[in-house]
Amino acid sequence: MQYVSTRAAASAASSSSQQFSDILLGGLAADGGLFLPTAYPQVTGAELDAWRQLSYADLAYEILKKFATDIPEADLRALTAKTYTKEVYKNARKGEKASQITPLRVLEEGANGTKLVLQALSNGPTLAFKDMAMQLLGNLFEYTLAKHNAQLNIFGATSGDTGSAAEYAMRGKKGIRVFMLSPHKKMSAFQTAQMFSLQDPNIFNIAIEGVFDDAQDMVKAVSNDLPFKAKQKIGTVNSINWARVVAQVVYYFRGYLSATTSNDQKVSFTVPSGNFGNICAGHIARMMGLPIDKLVAATNENDVLDEFFRTGVYRVRKSSETYHTSSPSMDISKASNFERFIYDLVGRDGDRTRALFQKVETHGGFDLSGKPGSDGDEFKLVAKYGFKSGKSTHEDRLNTIRDVADDYGIVIDTHTADGIKVARENLEPGVTMIVLETALAAKFNETILDALGEDAERPEGFENIEDLPQKFVVMPPDVEKMKAYIAANTGL
Ligand SMILES: *Cc1c(COP(=O)(O)O)cnc(C)c1O
């Protein structure tokens, strides 16, 4: 399996392609595009039938081996077996089986043949769906680095979910250190405790005196110093990482296969969306031949994606137009994985994709509505890819959390509430609608208290997390001090 950049010129496509292991540790392609396979591997009906019986780990192996063709199969099987265990994904709700890794729960079967189902993706160590991919990435990184006797220093900024998922995936891994910046005293007590209570010597928590953007700017400044970056072997694990996207493809297959008994049954997914990483994996599963009917992107007030799927206009937001909401992991100004879908939408034309995303830089967006003066008319093809969308507000989230507690007896988090709200608007008779649960409520307790007047239940082991000893340093937003700190701790 070869990979190509979404911005590759038609003439360069074959000569510049790379294999899975070549792009595993990297981020953007050299031309600024994102990596995709030169063609999506296809699944047959017979394969789907056989996969119905598989454990999650074995299913992950079957799917990954189609993409990671340069990793020996026995090694890949060992990696997926080590990653997807009931010990790692142990935080299942009462009545759900941890051994299923992403258990389904039927919320409602309507008299008119509609069906609403929740797929739990948040049973991993940090109680959010990012563990599904990040835990695999940790094991893949360790495996690849050991093979080349190399090391990697992951450097990033977080306002919550991504940083903790990365730290829990990389803790104790040989050859890897994590330097994670977060805004000092700006994360919730729970999120802070989750990260800072890690005592592993390869995890470095750095609280920056400033806001998230200051931390993010430091990461950019340090990463732009290419000699420093090379010498210190600095890498990232952000949401454009191809291996993360591929690992997420697996749970769409699991969801479909668990919700159906034969391959002619219809299933749609509603996905709480921010950077388009999660739902991009759904798109890839569909392109591989998984019989997904609709892919519904649910956004909050930051509705960049909803706007595109309603109008064909992609318009990124300025910081002043980006709202801090009660579903903060979806508070994005642009969707960093969206380029992968646009590449497919414009017929895998790297030149067009490059021009469109250069226009995002110069003009803040592009317009594929087909109206006079627009950049193209491919919006008319969106329905063919199954995409739909919807959005919700803070008020909607509070109401949905209340409704779900009353009607189905479970407490959901704010991001999942965005998903359920939009899913309910897109139910169709004869089609099972699966909503992906992207976090557990305990992570966003402040809003749960507002909605229900009581605390969200905490999974076992998290009861007193705020009281554990914390390991972190506080630093000013000073790039030179940051570099000195990294160099001192890598010894490179
Ligand atoms: C990251 C995140 C999202 C958004 O996922 P994308 O892949 O960026 O679209 C939604 N919900 C939660 C809880 C998250 O952590």
The ligand as a Gaussian input file, in Angstrom:
#p B3LYP/6-31G(d) Opt

LIG

0 1
 C      -11.444000      15.359000      19.826000
 C      -12.871000      15.239000      20.244000
 C      -13.936000      15.439000      19.343000
 C      -13.727000      15.867000      17.909000
 O      -13.153000      14.865000      17.127000
 P      -12.502000      15.193000      15.691000
 O      -11.803000      13.970000      15.290000
 O      -11.566000      16.348000      15.938000
 O      -13.615000      15.576000      14.772000
 C      -15.234000      15.232000      19.800000
 N      -15.480000      14.891000      21.090000
 C      -14.490000      14.699000      21.979000
 C      -14.826000      14.341000      23.380000
 C      -13.148000      14.859000      21.602000
 O      -12.164000      14.681000      22.494000

